[in-house]
Amino acid sequence: MEREKPRSRKKKPLGIKGWAAVLGGIAVAGAAAVTVMYIQTGKQYRTVFFPNTTINGVDASKKTVDEVKQLIASGIDGYTLTIKERGGAEEVISGDDIGLESVFDGSLEKLLEEQEPNDWFSHRKTPQSFEIDTMIQFNEEKLGEVIGALKCFDEAQVVKPQDAAMSEYVSGQGYSVIPAVEGNELDKEKVAAGAQEAVSGLQRELSLEELDAYVKPGIASDDAELLARVQALNRFVNVRVTYTFGDSREVLSGDTIKDWVGIGDDGNAYVSSSAVTEYVKSLASKYDTYNKAKTLNTSYGKTVRITGGSYGWRIDQAAEADELAAIIRSGESQTREPVYKQKAVSHGANDYGSTYVEINLTAQHLFYYKDGSLVVESDFVSGNEAKGWATPAGVYPLTYKQKDAVLKGEDYKTPVDYWMPFNGGIGLHDATWRSSFGGTLYKNGGSHGCVNLPHSVAQKIFENISAGTPVLCYHLEGTESKTTSTPAGKPIQPTTAAPETTAATTPPWRLPLRQRRRPLLRARHRLRLLCRSQRRARLQLRRRLRRRKPRRRLLQRAERRDLEFQRGVRGIKRLDRGSHDGGTGKRLVLRKEESAYADSSHGFC
């Protein structure tokens, strides 16, 4: 009989649940093992201190109370504290000198009891430090005495700190920072506190630098405010302003500006406005030619010194002071001309150049030069000296020029073709009403101050002159002339019966009344004739106007008659002004019929 083969047994797979059960069992076993190991490890910290534990500066990690006591006691025996000072110097404080000893009052034991053993793991990397005052004791008074006796506190060796500061101005360089001096002066209280802490922790070394025990300067070398001030002032004093006055130069540099700048109470740099103003004033005093005497080599070969007038260079001091202060604040150097209120042709003593009008008030003769060449010369009539209207001497700029102007005054209104003022209301102009010029006409028959010229001469000057041209008026003794000339320039021989001669010898008010009245009576007679002709001309004109057919010739005739009448009235007024009755002080006045047009009458300029 055959034996039956045994059936093979196949192992069934554990499956997910089976593996989970196995792994779970392993995890539980591992956790139990770890827990047991953690608890066992924690039991040792019932008698030793946790890792990373420091007590009074002594490493107590995994040490018992007795071991810590031994360390502390051993540290006290022969203890010294080395004081490291600035510059590499060292001094030593001995524990025996300060009565250093250990004292154990159970504080270590209490500290160990308060330790929770099972918290050991959290202290493996987290340090903890304890300070127990009763473990070490020393005499603080002795420590203070020892510290006070250190060489670093010897006043003979102490160098006090000095603040950083701004240097004095150095020409060409400006300002700089004077570095602070650190010195070696110590804060005694900081040293004492640091030494006590070091001894309490049984430290062997104490660095005074690390302790920050040295007294520091109040202002460091890199102080931002100090650097800003130095930079601001250097910006000012590094400015170089070059003023040009023709060929002359005035250079303003930091050597001068340094006295104008400073630091205000607000800490900001400033420029003294009063100092700038004074400097500009000095420039004006040196280079202004306005209202200063001028020298002229006259056409007569003599040199005269002319004072007065308004011609010349004139700095606008207020405007230039503002400009200069702004330039200094900007820190930008430049070459410039000052701001002028008034300019002349050239710089120097003779600022009027080679184009000017030369007026000899003594000779009653003028010359007009343009670029050094004579354009025209002529006799003229200036202001009436007898009436106080004399033309003033001086050098003046031609204000402007105007064609077909009407000159007005208190008692006159006169049209002229060419008007060229140079001294307020005084100017050059044509005087077509005059038949002669020059000589001594100005003494009694002169103008209100203007320079009366022949029409052709005024035109010539007008066509060649421009505003700003200097007009030089002067007196030159020895150039007097009694000879007059016509508007065409032809001389008129003087007569012994000339009004000027009579007026010069016998004043009008001293003549007999009958003699004074003769010119007035003749003028009145001419005026009556003019009145009649004027009335006829106006009557004819009105008739023509009614017919609306006025003739040009008739209009011209009427205008001419009006002009003649006005001149007649003005002549009578002039005669009347000089016809005082010496005995009574009364004036001879116009009759009613002669003053019909008195309101429209004017004198001559």
C-alpha positions in Angstrom: 0.0 0.0 0.0 1.3 3.4 -1.0 2.0 6.0 1.5 0.1 9.2 1.0 2.2 12.2 0.4 1.9 14.8 3.1 0.1 18.0 2.1 2.2 21.2 2.0 1.2 24.1 4.2 1.3 27.5 2.6 1.8 30.6 4.9 -0.8 33.2 4.6 0.3 36.9 4.2 -0.2 39.2 7.2 -2.0 41.8 5.3 -2.3 45.5 6.3 -3.9 44.8 9.6 -1.3 42.4 10.5 1.6 44.8 9.7 -0.2 47.6 11.5 -0.4 45.4 14.6 3.3 44.5 14.4 4.4 48.1 13.9 2.2 49.3 16.6 3.6 46.8 19.0 7.1 47.9 18.1 6.3 51.5 18.6 4.7 50.9 21.9 7.7 48.9 23.0 10.1 51.7 21.8 8.1 54.4 23.4 8.1 52.5 26.7 11.8 52.0 26.4 12.4 55.7 25.7 10.2 56.7 28.5 12.0 54.5 30.9 15.4 55.8 29.6 14.2 59.5 29.9 13.0 58.9 33.5 16.2 57.1 34.4 18.3 59.9 33.0 16.3 62.5 34.8 16.9 60.7 38.1 20.6 61.8 38.1 19.6 65.4 38.0 18.2 65.0 41.5 21.8 65.2 42.7 23.5 67.3 40.0 22.7 70.5 38.2 21.2 70.7 34.7 23.5 71.2 31.7 24.4 74.8 30.8 24.1 75.9 34.4 26.3 78.7 35.7 26.3 79.7 39.4 28.2 82.9 40.2 30.2 82.6 37.1 31.2 78.9 37.9 30.2 76.2 35.5 27.9 73.9 37.6 26.8 71.7 34.7 26.3 68.0 35.8 28.0 68.8 39.1 26.9 68.1 42.6 26.6 70.7 45.3 29.9 69.6 46.9 31.7 69.8 43.5 30.4 73.3 43.0 31.5 74.3 46.5 35.0 72.9 45.8 35.2 74.8 42.6 34.2 78.0 44.3 36.6 77.4 47.2 39.4 76.5 44.9 38.8 79.7 42.8 39.0 81.8 45.9 42.4 80.4 47.0 45.0 82.5 45.2 42.4 84.5 43.3 43.6 87.6 41.4 41.7 89.9 39.1 43.8 91.3 36.2 42.7 94.8 35.1 43.4 95.4 31.4 43.8 99.1 30.6 44.1 101.2 27.4 47.4 101.1 25.7 48.2 97.5 26.9 48.9 98.3 30.6 47.7 95.8 33.2 47.2 95.9 37.0 46.3 93.1 39.4 43.9 93.0 42.3 44.4 90.1 44.8 41.6 88.4 46.7 43.6 88.6 49.9 43.7 92.4 49.6 40.0 92.6 49.6 39.2 89.9 52.1 37.8 87.4 49.6 36.2 84.2 51.1 33.5 81.6 50.4 30.3 81.4 52.4 27.9 78.5 52.0 24.5 78.9 53.7 22.5 76.2 51.9 21.6 78.3 48.9 23.2 75.7 46.6 21.2 72.9 48.1 18.0 74.9 47.9 18.7 75.7 44.3 19.2 72.0 43.5 16.0 71.0 45.3 14.0 73.5 43.2 15.2 71.8 40.1 12.6 69.5 38.3 14.6 66.4 37.2 12.3 65.5 34.3 12.9 69.0 32.7 16.5 68.0 32.0 16.0 67.7 28.3 14.8 71.3 27.8 18.1 72.6 29.5 20.4 70.6 27.2 20.8 73.7 24.9 19.1 76.4 27.0 21.6 78.1 29.4 20.6 79.2 32.8 22.6 81.4 35.2 22.2 82.0 38.9 23.8 84.6 41.2 24.0 83.8 44.9 25.3 86.7 47.0 26.0 84.6 50.1 28.5 82.2 48.4 31.3 84.7 48.1 31.9 87.7 50.2 34.6 90.4 50.2 35.2 93.8 51.7 33.7 96.4 49.4 35.5 99.2 51.1 38.9 97.5 50.7 38.0 96.9 47.0 37.3 100.6 46.6 40.6 101.5 48.2 42.5 99.1 46.0 40.8 100.4 42.9 41.5 104.0 43.9 45.2 103.2 44.3 45.5 101.8 40.8 48.0 103.7 38.6 45.3 104.3 36.0 43.7 106.8 38.4 46.9 108.7 39.0 46.2 112.3 37.9 49.7 112.7 36.7 49.2 110.0 34.1 45.6 110.8 33.3 44.9 112.4 29.8 41.5 114.0 29.7 39.5 113.5 26.5 39.1 116.5 24.2 36.2 117.1 21.9 36.6 117.2 18.1 36.5 120.7 16.8 36.7 122.9 13.7 40.1 124.3 12.9 40.9 127.9 12.2 40.7 129.1 8.6 43.8 128.2 6.5 44.3 130.3 3.4 43.8 128.2 0.3 42.5 125.2 2.3 39.6 126.4 4.3 38.4 124.7 7.5 39.0 121.1 8.7 38.1 118.8 11.6 40.5 118.7 14.5 40.2 115.0 15.7 39.0 114.3 19.1 41.5 113.1 21.8 40.3 109.9 23.5 42.6 110.2 26.5 42.6 107.6 29.3 40.4 109.2 31.9 38.2 106.5 33.7 34.8 106.6 35.2 35.6 105.4 38.7 32.1 104.3 39.5 32.0 102.1 36.4 35.4 100.5 37.2 34.3 99.8 40.8 31.0 98.3 39.7 32.7 96.2 37.0 35.3 95.0 39.5 32.7 93.9 42.0 30.9 92.0 39.4 34.1 90.3 38.2 35.1 89.3 41.8 31.7 88.0 42.6 31.9 85.8 39.5 35.6 84.9 40.2 36.5 86.3 36.8 40.2 86.4 36.2 40.3 89.4 33.8 38.5 92.7 33.5 38.9 94.7 30.3 38.2 98.4 30.9 37.7 99.0 27.2 35.0 96.3 27.0 33.5 97.6 30.3 33.2 101.0 28.5 34.7 102.6 31.5 36.7 105.3 29.7 35.3 108.8 29.6 34.4 109.7 26.0 34.8 113.1 24.2 31.6 115.0 24.0 32.0 115.5 20.2 33.6 112.6 18.2 35.7 113.1 15.1 33.0 111.7 12.9 30.2 113.8 14.5 27.7 114.4 11.7 26.8 117.9 12.9 30.4 119.0 13.1 31.2 117.6 9.6 28.1 119.4 8.2 29.3 122.7 9.7 32.8 122.4 8.3 31.4 121.5 4.9 28.9 124.5 4.9 31.7 127.0 5.8 34.1 125.5 3.3 31.4 125.9 0.6 31.3 129.7 1.5 35.0 130.4 1.8 35.9 128.4 -1.3 34.0 130.9 -3.4 36.1 133.2 -5.6 34.3 136.3 -7.1 36.3 138.4 -9.6 34.9 141.8 -10.2 35.9 143.6 -13.5 36.1 147.3 -13.8 37.5 147.9 -17.2 41.2 146.8 -17.0 41.0 146.7 -13.2 40.2 143.6 -11.1 38.9 143.1 -7.6 39.2 139.5 -6.3 37.1 138.4 -3.4 38.4 135.2 -1.9 38.0 133.1 1.3 40.7 135.3 3.0 38.0 138.0 3.2 34.9 135.9 3.2 36.1 134.0 6.3 35.3 137.1 8.4 31.7 137.3 7.1 30.6 133.7 7.8 29.9 131.8 11.0 27.6 129.3 12.7 24.4 130.7 14.2 22.6 129.7 17.4 20.5 127.3 15.4 23.6 125.4 14.2 23.4 126.6 10.6 26.1 128.5 8.7 25.3 132.1 7.8 26.8 135.0 5.8 26.8 138.4 7.5 24.6 140.7 5.3 26.1 143.8 7.0 29.7 142.7 6.1 28.7 142.1 2.5 27.0 145.5 2.3 30.2 147.2 3.6 32.3 145.4 1.0 30.0 146.5 -1.8 30.1 150.0 -0.4 33.9 149.9 -0.5 33.8 148.9 -4.2 31.4 151.8 -4.9 33.7 154.2 -3.1 36.6 153.1 -5.1 35.1 152.6 -8.6 32.0 154.9 -8.7 32.6 158.0 -10.7 29.1 159.3 -10.3 29.0 162.8 -8.8 32.9 162.9 -8.7 35.0 165.6 -10.3 36.2 165.0 -13.8 39.1 166.4 -15.8 38.7 167.7 -19.3 41.3 168.8 -21.8 39.2 171.5 -23.4 39.1 172.6 -27.0 40.8 175.8 -25.8 44.0 173.9 -24.9 43.4 174.3 -21.2 42.5 171.6 -18.7 39.6 172.1 -16.4 38.3 170.2 -13.4 34.5 169.8 -13.6 32.6 169.2 -10.4 28.9 168.4 -10.0 26.6 166.6 -12.3 25.2 163.1 -12.4 27.2 161.4 -15.0 29.4 158.3 -14.2 29.4 154.8 -12.9 27.1 154.2 -10.0 26.8 150.7 -8.4 23.4 149.7 -7.1 24.7 148.8 -3.7 21.6 147.2 -2.3 21.0 145.0 -5.4 24.7 144.0 -5.6 24.9 143.1 -1.9 21.9 140.7 -2.4 23.5 139.2 -5.5 26.9 138.8 -3.8 25.4 137.1 -0.7 23.5 134.7 -2.9 26.7 133.9 -4.8 28.5 133.1 -1.6 25.7 130.9 -0.3 25.6 129.0 -3.6 29.3 128.1 -3.4 29.9 128.9 -7.1 32.8 131.1 -8.1 32.4 133.5 -11.0 33.7 136.6 -12.8 31.1 139.4 -12.9 30.3 143.1 -13.2 28.4 144.6 -10.3 24.8 145.7 -10.7 24.8 149.3 -11.8 22.2 152.0 -11.3 24.0 154.0 -13.9 26.7 153.3 -16.4 29.3 155.4 -18.1 31.2 154.9 -21.4 34.5 153.8 -20.0 36.2 153.2 -16.7 38.9 155.4 -15.3 39.3 159.1 -14.5 37.8 160.2 -17.9 34.8 158.0 -17.9 33.0 160.1 -20.6 35.1 158.6 -23.4 35.5 160.3 -26.8 31.9 161.1 -27.6 30.6 164.1 -25.7 29.1 167.6 -25.8 31.6 170.2 -24.5 29.8 173.4 -23.3 31.9 176.4 -22.2 29.5 178.5 -20.3 32.0 181.4 -20.0 32.5 181.6 -23.8 28.9 180.6 -24.6 30.3 178.2 -27.1 29.9 174.4 -27.5 31.6 171.6 -29.3 30.1 168.2 -30.1 32.7 165.4 -30.6 31.8 161.9 -31.8 34.4 159.2 -31.5 37.0 162.0 -31.1 36.0 163.9 -34.3 34.3 167.3 -34.2 30.8 167.1 -35.6 29.7 170.7 -35.0 30.5 173.7 -32.9 28.4 176.8 -32.2 27.6 179.8 -30.0 24.6 179.4 -27.8 22.6 181.3 -25.1 22.4 179.7 -21.7 20.4 180.6 -18.6 19.7 184.1 -17.5 22.2 185.0 -14.8 20.4 188.3 -13.8 17.3 186.3 -12.9 19.1 183.4 -11.2 18.5 181.0 -14.0 22.1 180.3 -14.8 22.9 177.0 -16.4 24.7 174.9 -13.7 28.2 173.5 -14.5 28.7 169.7 -14.2 28.8 166.5 -16.2 25.4 165.0 -17.1 24.2 162.1 -19.2 21.8 163.0 -22.1 18.4 161.8 -20.7 16.7 161.3 -24.1 16.0 163.1 -27.3 12.6 164.1 -28.7 11.5 165.8 -31.9 8.7 168.3 -32.0 8.4 168.8 -28.2 6.6 171.5 -26.3 8.6 173.0 -23.4 6.4 174.1 -20.5 7.1 176.1 -17.4 5.3 178.3 -14.9 5.0 181.1 -17.4 5.8 179.6 -20.8 4.8 177.0 -23.3 7.1 176.9 -26.3 7.3 174.4 -29.1 10.7 173.3 -30.4 11.8 171.0 -33.1 14.7 169.3 -31.3 14.7 168.7 -27.6 17.6 167.0 -25.8 17.4 167.2 -21.9 20.5 166.4 -19.8 19.9 167.9 -16.3 16.3 167.5 -15.3 14.3 170.1 -17.2 17.5 171.7 -18.6 18.5 170.6 -22.1 19.7 171.5 -25.6 17.2 172.8 -28.1 16.7 175.0 -31.1 15.6 178.6 -30.5 14.2 180.0 -33.7 13.0 183.2 -31.9 16.6 184.3 -31.4 18.4 186.3 -34.0 21.8 186.1 -32.3 23.8 183.8 -30.0 26.9 183.9 -27.9 28.6 186.9 -26.3 27.0 188.1 -23.1 23.4 187.7 -24.1 22.9 185.2 -21.4 23.7 187.6 -18.6 20.4 189.5 -18.9 18.6 188.0 -21.9 19.3 184.3 -21.3 17.0 181.4 -21.1 15.3 179.7 -18.1 18.4 177.4 -17.9 18.4 175.6 -21.2 21.1 175.9 -23.9 19.5 177.7 -26.8 21.0 176.8 -30.1 20.6 177.8 -33.8 18.1 175.5 -35.5 20.7 174.0 -37.8 23.1 173.2 -35.0 20.4 171.6 -32.8 19.4 169.5 -35.8 23.0 168.4 -36.4 23.5 167.4 -32.8 20.1 165.7 -32.7 20.9 163.5 -35.7 24.2 162.4 -34.3 23.6 162.1 -30.6 22.1 159.3 -28.5 20.7 158.9 -25.0 23.4 158.6 -22.4 26.0 160.8 -24.2 27.8 162.9 -21.6 27.3 166.6 -21.6 30.2 168.5 -20.0 29.4 172.1 -18.8 32.1 174.2 -17.3 33.4 177.7 -16.8 36.8 178.7 -18.2 38.2 182.1 -17.2 39.8 184.1 -20.0 37.5 182.8 -22.7 34.8 185.4 -22.4 33.5 186.9 -25.7 31.4 190.0 -26.3 30.9 189.1 -29.9 27.6 187.4 -30.9 26.7 185.5 -34.0 23.7 184.9 -36.2 22.0 181.6 -36.5 24.1 181.1 -39.6 27.2 181.4 -37.5 28.2 184.9 -38.7 29.6 187.2 -36.0 27.8 190.3 -35.0 29.9 193.2 -34.0 29.0 194.5 -30.6 27.8 198.2 -30.2 28.4 200.5 -27.3 24.6 200.8 -27.0 24.1 197.1 -26.5 21.5 196.4 -23.8 23.9 194.1 -22.1 26.4 196.9 -21.6 23.8 199.3 -20.3 22.5 196.6 -18.0 26.0 195.9 -16.8 26.7 199.5 -15.9 23.3 200.7 -14.7 20.6 198.3 -13.3 17.2 198.7 -15.0 15.5 199.6 -11.7 17.9 202.6 -11.3 17.0 204.2 -14.6 14.4 207.0 -14.7 10.8 206.0 -14.8 10.3 207.6 -18.2 13.2 205.7 -19.7 12.0 202.4 -18.2 8.5 203.0 -19.7 9.6 203.6 -23.3 10.2 200.0 -24.3 6.9 199.0 -22.6 4.9 201.7 -24.4 6.4 200.8 -27.7 5.5 197.1 -27.1 2.0 198.1 -26.1 1.6 200.0 -29.4 2.8 197.0 -31.4 0.4 194.8 -29.4 -2.6 197.1 -30.2 -1.7 196.8 -33.9 -1.5 193.0 -33.5 -4.8 192.9 -31.8 -6.5 194.6 -34.7 -4.9 192.4 -37.3 -5.6 189.3 -35.3 -9.3 190.2 -34.9 -9.6 190.8 -38.7 -7.8 187.4 -39.4 -10.1 185.6 -37.0 -13.2 187.2 -38.4 -12.2 186.2 -41.9 -11.5 182.7 -40.7 -14.9 182.3 -39.1 -16.5 183.5 -42.3 -14.6 180.9 -44.3 -15.5 178.2 -41.8 -19.2 179.0 -42.1 -18.8 178.6 -45.9 -16.8 175.4 -45.2 -14.3 176.5 -47.7 -11.2 177.6 -45.7 -8.2 178.4 -47.6 -4.8 177.0 -46.5 -3.2 180.4 -46.9 -5.8 182.0 -44.7 -5.4 179.4 -42.0 -1.6 179.9 -42.0 -2.0 183.7 -41.8 -4.3 183.4 -38.8 -1.9 181.0 -37.0 1.0 183.4 -37.8 -0.9 186.3 -36.4 -1.8 184.3 -33.2 1.9 183.5 -32.7 3.0 187.1 -33.2 0.3 188.2 -30.7 1.4 185.7 -28.1 5.1 186.7 -28.5 4.1 190.4 -28.1 2.2 189.6 -24.9 5.2 187.7 -23.6 7.5 190.5 -24.5 5.3 193.0 -22.5 5.3 190.7 -19.5 9.1 190.4 -19.6 9.4 194.2 -19.8 6.7 194.6 -17.1 8.7 192.3 -14.7 11.7 194.5 -15.0 9.9 197.9 -14.8 9.6 198.3 -11.0 9.0 201.8 -9.7 12.0 202.3 -7.4 10.1 204.8 -5.3 6.8 203.0 -4.7 7.6 199.4 -5.5 4.7 199.3 -7.9 4.7 197.5 -11.3 3.5 198.8 -14.6 0.7 196.4 -15.7 -1.1 195.7 -19.0 -4.2 197.5 -19.8 -7.5 195.6 -20.0 -7.5 195.5 -23.8 -3.9 194.5 -23.9 -4.4 191.6 -21.5 -7.3 190.0 -23.5 -5.1 187.0 -24.4 -2.8 187.2 -21.3 -4.0 183.7 -20.2 -2.6 182.2 -23.3 0.8 184.0 -23.2 4.0 182.3 -22.2 7.7 183.2 -21.8 10.7 181.7 -23.6 12.7 178.7 -22.4 
